[in-house]
Amino acid sequence: MSATLKSAAFRAEREASWRELEALVLRLEKGGTRALAPHELARLPALYRAALSSLSVARAISLDRNVLEYLESLSGRAYLAVYGTRRRLREALGDFFVRRFPRAVRAHAWHVAIAASLMALGSVTGFALTASDAERFYAFVDPMYAQGRGPASSTASLREVLYGGKDAAGMLKTFAMFLFQHNARIGLMAFAVGFAGAVPAALLLFSNGLVMGAFGALYTGRGLGVDFFGWMLPHGVTELTAVALCGAAGMALGQALLFPGREERLAGLARRGREAGVVALGAVALFFVAALIEGIFRQLVHAVPVRYAVALGSAGVLFAYLATSGREKP
């Protein structure tokens, strides 16, 4: 009986402030900060601290379970109202792409440089080996991925894929989709295997370079090198940058796993994983942009100078965006 009276007296003394806080939180949840007057916004933290004090006292004197559950729920909702960030989707996306993503890329500049170097080394190796022996093309490129192209293909058929009619355009779209899926898969796998150490990510980046080098050697050997790279680069600048970013994120995870430094390995991996995840998520958006270029522009524009101009322009815009966006202090 005494516990019941104690609970009733405690609730009667403080319930008015709880109800006031609950009403403010409810209005804030429905309409945001604009739903509250300035004096109500100023009163909200004081009411939140009073609710926390009530919850602490209620636990100490073992009040009934209903009061405890009510105060715990109210305190949790009030915490989000006071300290949580309430932004619209447009604002959150703007903050991510204008600030967080380019900052994360710059924070992993060395990882990005290593990833790009691995792909470049793979491309040079694949080009050199395929140029010296055309049959090595099949060692680097899966037949399904090659879509019928190889050393046995005639020069006319290779050129027709780049500049042919409706049938070739359909074949080109199929090959473009395979190219996009292949690079996107390699990029996301390079990020995912970062938890197994940096070596698998490095091997995936190098193998992707081998495929590009093999195709480059095949077309260059037929006198179509300029045409092929003009076909590939408009979307390739964005897509290969995304692959390098995914690989860099994966290598950052591998570094945190193998070389934790003064941090505990799991704590360092969790912290680096959050940072690398921002890079990988931004890379997914770049894959989408590359797919748009691949599916629309490249199918409509066949002029080689225009293709190279677009590739050069996209490279400049992408570099300027990643190098300069979000430079203001966080």
C-alpha positions as CSV (number, residue, x, y, z in Angstrom):
1,M,0.0,0.0,0.0
2,S,2.8,2.4,0.9
3,A,4.6,1.7,-2.4
4,T,1.3,2.5,-4.3
5,L,0.9,5.8,-2.4
6,K,4.5,6.7,-3.0
7,S,4.1,6.1,-6.7
8,A,0.8,8.1,-6.9
9,A,2.3,11.0,-5.0
10,F,5.5,11.0,-7.2
11,R,3.4,10.9,-10.4
12,A,1.0,13.6,-9.2
13,E,3.9,15.9,-8.4
14,R,5.7,15.6,-11.7
15,E,3.1,14.4,-14.2
16,A,2.3,17.9,-15.5
17,S,5.8,18.4,-16.8
18,W,5.8,14.9,-18.4
19,R,2.6,15.7,-20.2
20,E,4.0,19.0,-21.4
21,L,7.1,17.4,-22.7
22,E,5.1,14.6,-24.4
23,A,2.9,17.2,-26.2
24,L,6.0,19.2,-27.4
25,V,7.7,16.0,-28.6
26,L,4.6,14.9,-30.5
27,R,4.2,18.2,-32.3
28,L,7.9,18.1,-33.1
29,E,7.7,14.6,-34.5
30,K,4.8,15.6,-36.8
31,G,5.8,19.1,-37.9
32,G,9.5,19.5,-37.2
33,T,11.0,22.5,-35.4
34,R,8.7,24.9,-37.3
35,A,5.7,23.4,-35.3
36,L,7.1,24.9,-32.0
37,A,7.3,28.5,-30.9
38,P,10.8,29.8,-29.9
39,H,9.9,29.8,-26.2
40,E,8.8,26.1,-26.5
41,L,12.0,25.2,-28.3
42,A,13.9,26.8,-25.4
43,R,11.9,24.9,-22.8
44,L,12.3,21.5,-24.5
45,P,15.8,20.7,-23.1
46,A,14.8,21.7,-19.6
47,L,11.7,19.4,-19.7
48,Y,13.9,16.6,-21.1
49,R,16.4,16.9,-18.3
50,A,13.5,16.9,-15.8
51,A,12.2,13.7,-17.3
52,L,15.6,12.1,-17.0
53,S,15.7,13.1,-13.4
54,S,12.3,11.6,-12.8
55,L,13.4,8.4,-14.5
56,S,16.5,8.1,-12.3
57,V,14.4,8.7,-9.1
58,A,11.8,6.2,-10.3
59,R,14.4,3.5,-10.8
60,A,16.0,4.3,-7.4
61,I,12.8,4.0,-5.4
62,S,11.4,1.1,-7.5
63,L,8.2,2.6,-8.6
64,D,5.6,0.5,-10.5
65,R,6.6,-0.8,-13.9
66,N,4.0,1.3,-15.8
67,V,5.6,4.5,-14.7
68,L,9.1,3.3,-15.5
69,E,8.1,2.2,-19.0
70,Y,6.3,5.5,-19.7
71,L,9.3,7.5,-18.6
72,E,11.8,5.4,-20.5
73,S,9.7,5.8,-23.7
74,L,9.3,9.5,-23.2
75,S,13.0,10.1,-22.5
76,G,14.0,8.2,-25.6
77,R,11.6,10.2,-27.8
78,A,12.7,13.4,-26.2
79,Y,16.4,12.6,-26.7
80,L,15.8,12.3,-30.4
81,A,13.9,15.5,-30.4
82,V,16.6,17.4,-28.6
83,Y,19.8,15.9,-30.1
84,G,18.7,14.1,-33.2
85,T,19.2,15.7,-36.6
86,R,15.9,16.1,-38.5
87,R,16.6,16.7,-42.1
88,R,14.7,16.1,-45.3
89,L,15.9,13.6,-47.8
90,R,17.0,16.3,-50.2
91,E,19.1,18.0,-47.5
92,A,20.7,14.7,-46.4
93,L,21.6,13.8,-50.0
94,G,23.0,17.3,-50.6
95,D,25.1,17.0,-47.5
96,F,26.4,13.6,-48.5
97,F,27.4,14.4,-52.1
98,V,28.5,18.0,-51.5
99,R,30.5,17.4,-48.3
100,R,30.8,13.9,-46.9
101,F,31.6,11.9,-50.0
102,P,34.3,14.1,-51.5
103,R,35.9,14.6,-48.0
104,A,36.0,10.8,-47.5
105,V,37.6,10.4,-51.0
106,R,40.3,12.9,-50.1
107,A,40.9,11.2,-46.7
108,H,41.6,8.0,-48.6
109,A,43.8,9.7,-51.3
110,W,46.6,7.3,-50.9
111,H,44.3,4.2,-51.1
112,V,42.7,5.7,-54.2
113,A,46.1,6.3,-55.8
114,I,47.2,2.7,-55.1
115,A,43.9,1.3,-56.5
116,A,44.2,3.3,-59.7
117,S,47.9,2.2,-60.0
118,L,46.9,-1.4,-59.7
119,M,44.3,-1.1,-62.4
120,A,46.8,0.8,-64.6
121,L,49.4,-1.8,-64.1
122,G,46.9,-4.6,-64.9
123,S,45.9,-2.7,-68.1
124,V,49.5,-2.3,-69.3
125,T,50.3,-5.9,-68.5
126,G,47.2,-7.2,-70.3
127,F,47.9,-5.0,-73.3
128,A,51.5,-6.0,-73.6
129,L,50.9,-9.7,-73.2
130,T,47.9,-9.8,-75.6
131,A,49.8,-7.7,-78.1
132,S,52.7,-10.1,-78.1
133,D,50.5,-13.2,-78.3
134,A,46.8,-12.6,-79.3
135,E,45.8,-16.0,-78.0
136,R,46.4,-14.7,-74.4
137,F,43.2,-12.7,-74.9
138,Y,41.2,-15.8,-74.0
139,A,43.2,-16.2,-70.7
140,F,42.2,-12.7,-69.6
141,V,38.6,-12.4,-70.9
142,D,35.8,-14.7,-70.2
143,P,34.0,-15.8,-73.5
144,M,30.6,-14.7,-72.1
145,Y,32.1,-11.3,-71.4
146,A,33.8,-11.1,-74.8
147,Q,30.4,-11.5,-76.5
148,G,32.0,-13.1,-79.6
149,R,34.9,-10.7,-79.9
150,G,38.4,-12.2,-80.0
151,P,41.5,-12.7,-82.1
152,A,39.4,-14.9,-84.5
153,S,37.0,-12.0,-85.2
154,S,37.5,-10.0,-88.4
155,T,38.5,-6.4,-88.4
156,A,35.2,-5.5,-90.2
157,S,33.1,-7.2,-87.5
158,L,35.0,-5.5,-84.7
159,R,34.5,-2.1,-86.4
160,E,30.8,-2.9,-87.1
161,V,30.2,-3.3,-83.4
162,L,31.4,0.3,-82.8
163,Y,29.8,2.0,-85.9
164,G,27.3,-0.5,-87.3
165,G,23.6,-0.4,-87.8
166,K,20.7,-1.6,-85.7
167,D,21.9,-5.2,-85.2
168,A,25.3,-3.9,-84.2
169,A,23.7,-1.3,-81.9
170,G,21.8,-4.0,-80.1
171,M,25.0,-6.0,-79.8
172,L,26.8,-2.9,-78.5
173,K,24.1,-2.3,-75.9
174,T,24.5,-5.9,-74.7
175,F,28.2,-5.6,-74.5
176,A,27.9,-2.2,-72.7
177,M,25.6,-3.8,-70.1
178,F,28.1,-6.6,-69.6
179,L,30.9,-4.1,-69.3
180,F,28.9,-2.1,-66.7
181,Q,27.9,-5.2,-64.7
182,H,31.4,-6.5,-64.8
183,N,33.0,-3.3,-63.5
184,A,30.3,-2.7,-60.9
185,R,30.7,-6.3,-59.7
186,I,34.5,-6.0,-59.5
187,G,34.2,-2.7,-57.6
188,L,31.7,-3.9,-55.0
189,M,33.6,-7.2,-54.6
190,A,36.8,-5.2,-54.0
191,F,35.1,-3.4,-51.2
192,A,33.5,-6.4,-49.7
193,V,36.6,-8.6,-49.6
194,G,38.4,-5.8,-47.7
195,F,37.4,-7.6,-44.6
196,A,39.6,-10.5,-45.7
197,G,42.7,-8.2,-46.0
198,A,43.9,-5.9,-48.8
199,V,45.3,-8.6,-51.0
200,P,42.0,-9.9,-52.5
201,A,41.0,-6.3,-53.3
202,A,44.3,-5.6,-55.0
203,L,44.0,-8.8,-57.1
204,L,40.5,-7.9,-58.3
205,L,41.7,-4.4,-59.3
206,F,44.7,-5.9,-61.2
207,S,42.5,-8.5,-62.9
208,N,40.1,-5.8,-64.0
209,G,43.0,-4.0,-65.6
210,L,44.0,-7.1,-67.4
211,V,40.6,-7.3,-69.1
212,M,40.8,-3.7,-70.2
213,G,44.3,-4.1,-71.5
214,A,43.4,-7.3,-73.5
215,F,40.5,-5.5,-75.2
216,G,42.7,-2.5,-75.9
217,A,45.4,-4.7,-77.5
218,L,42.8,-6.6,-79.6
219,Y,41.3,-3.4,-81.1
220,T,44.7,-1.6,-81.4
221,G,46.1,-4.5,-83.3
222,R,43.4,-4.0,-85.9
223,G,44.0,-0.3,-86.2
224,L,40.9,0.5,-84.1
225,G,42.6,1.6,-80.9
226,V,41.5,5.3,-81.2
227,D,37.9,4.2,-82.0
228,F,37.7,1.7,-79.2
229,F,39.0,4.0,-76.5
230,G,36.8,6.8,-77.8
231,W,33.9,4.4,-77.4
232,M,34.9,3.3,-73.9
233,L,36.2,6.5,-72.2
234,P,33.0,8.6,-72.1
235,H,31.5,6.3,-69.6
236,G,34.8,4.7,-68.5
237,V,36.2,7.7,-66.8
238,T,33.3,7.7,-64.3
239,E,33.0,3.9,-64.1
240,L,36.7,3.2,-63.6
241,T,36.9,5.9,-61.0
242,A,34.1,4.2,-59.2
243,V,36.0,0.9,-59.3
244,A,39.1,2.5,-58.0
245,L,37.1,4.1,-55.1
246,C,35.5,0.8,-54.2
247,G,39.0,-0.9,-54.3
248,A,40.4,1.9,-52.1
249,A,37.6,1.5,-49.6
250,G,38.3,-2.3,-49.5
251,M,42.1,-1.7,-49.0
252,A,41.3,0.7,-46.2
253,L,39.4,-2.0,-44.4
254,G,42.2,-4.4,-45.0
255,Q,44.7,-2.0,-43.6
256,A,42.6,-1.5,-40.4
257,L,42.4,-5.3,-40.1
258,L,46.1,-6.0,-40.6
259,F,47.6,-2.9,-39.0
260,P,45.3,-1.7,-36.3
261,G,47.9,0.6,-34.7
262,R,47.1,1.7,-31.2
263,E,43.4,1.0,-31.6
264,E,41.7,-2.3,-30.8
265,R,41.4,-4.2,-34.0
266,L,37.6,-4.4,-33.9
267,A,37.2,-0.7,-32.9
268,G,39.6,0.4,-35.7
269,L,37.8,-1.8,-38.2
270,A,34.4,-0.3,-37.2
271,R,35.7,3.3,-37.4
272,R,37.5,2.7,-40.7
273,G,34.5,0.8,-42.0
274,R,32.2,3.7,-41.5
275,E,34.6,6.0,-43.4
276,A,35.2,3.6,-46.2
277,G,31.4,2.9,-46.5
278,V,30.9,6.5,-47.4
279,V,33.4,6.1,-50.3
280,A,31.8,2.9,-51.5
281,L,28.3,4.4,-51.3
282,G,29.4,7.4,-53.4
283,A,31.0,5.0,-55.9
284,V,27.6,3.3,-56.4
285,A,26.2,6.7,-57.4
286,L,29.1,7.0,-59.9
287,F,28.2,3.6,-61.4
288,F,24.7,4.9,-61.9
289,V,26.0,8.0,-63.7
290,A,28.3,5.9,-65.9
291,A,25.3,3.7,-66.8
292,L,23.3,6.7,-68.0
293,I,26.2,7.8,-70.2
294,E,26.7,4.3,-71.4
295,G,23.0,3.7,-72.2
296,I,22.2,7.1,-73.8
297,F,25.0,9.3,-74.9
298,R,27.3,6.6,-76.3
299,Q,24.6,5.0,-78.4
300,L,23.6,8.3,-80.0
301,V,27.0,10.0,-80.6
302,H,29.4,8.2,-83.0
303,A,31.8,11.1,-83.7
304,V,35.2,10.1,-82.2
305,P,36.3,13.7,-81.5
306,V,33.1,14.4,-79.6
307,R,33.5,11.2,-77.6
308,Y,37.0,12.2,-76.5
309,A,35.8,15.7,-75.7
310,V,33.1,14.4,-73.5
311,A,35.5,12.0,-71.8
312,L,38.0,14.8,-71.2
313,G,35.3,17.1,-69.9
314,S,33.8,14.4,-67.6
315,A,37.3,13.7,-66.2
316,G,37.8,17.4,-65.5
317,V,34.4,17.8,-63.8
318,L,34.9,14.7,-61.7
319,F,38.4,15.6,-60.6
320,A,37.3,19.2,-59.7
321,Y,34.3,17.8,-57.8
322,L,36.3,15.3,-55.7
323,A,39.2,17.8,-55.1
324,T,37.3,20.9,-54.1
325,S,33.8,20.1,-52.8
326,G,33.3,20.2,-49.1
327,R,36.5,22.2,-48.4
328,E,34.9,24.3,-45.8
329,K,35.4,23.4,-42.2
330,P,33.1,20.5,-41.0
